[in-house]
Amino acid sequence: MNRSFYEYLMTLKGPNISEPETKFANDVGEDLSFPKHSKNYQEISHYLEFNAYYIDNMDLFDEVWEQYVENNA
């Protein structure tokens, strides 16, 4: 994987917050503590579960992570 999960997410940012992936990306972009250089599923998942107020359902993270893996191989 060439880029971090954060870098991938930033490609999903945009004004259409009705799309869950876009809202998630926008929220992560505003999270100053997000592990920006990580490519590790466990590290990011743990961070989101215990520190991120903006994600209600970890299924969304899993879906976006799958896209990340597919698009970043």
N, C-alpha and C positions, 0 to 999 in steps of 0.2 A: 504494500500500500504506500503510495507516494505522499499523500497529503493527510493531515490530521482530520479527525472527525469534525472538529470545529471549522476548519477550512472548507470542508465539503458542505457543512450546514450553511455557511455564509453564501454559497451559491444558490441556496433555496430561499433566501430572504426576499421580501417584496411587500407590496402594499395590499395584496389580497389575503387578509388574515382569516377569511372564511375557510381557507385551506389549512388543515391542521399542521401540515409540515411547514408551511410558511410561517404560521404563528409561532411554532416551536423554534424555528430558526431565528426569527426576530427576537424572541425572548432570550435565547441563548446569547445573541449578539449584545444584549444589554446586561448580561450577567458577567460582571468583572472577575468573578472567582472561578468561572468555568475553566476546566483543564484544557486550555487551548492547543497544547502541543500533543495531546494524547491520541494514540491510535489503539488504545486498549479498551476492549468492551467492558471488562470488569471494573476498571477504574472509573470510566464514565458512568456506567450504570449505578455504581455505588454513590458517586457524587450526586447524580440526579435524584436517587431515592432519599438521600439524607439532607440535601442542601437546596434543591430546586423547588421553589414554591409554585412555579409556573407550569409544571407538568402534572396532570391529574391521573394519567394512565400510562404506565410504562410500556404498554403495547405499542404506543406511538413511537417511542424510542426504538423498540425492537424493529419496527417496520422501516424506520429511517436508517437504522444501522444496516439492515439487509441491503437497502439501496446503496448505501455507502460502500459496502463490500463489493457489490456487483459493479459499481461505477468507478471503483478505485483500485481494481486489481491490476 
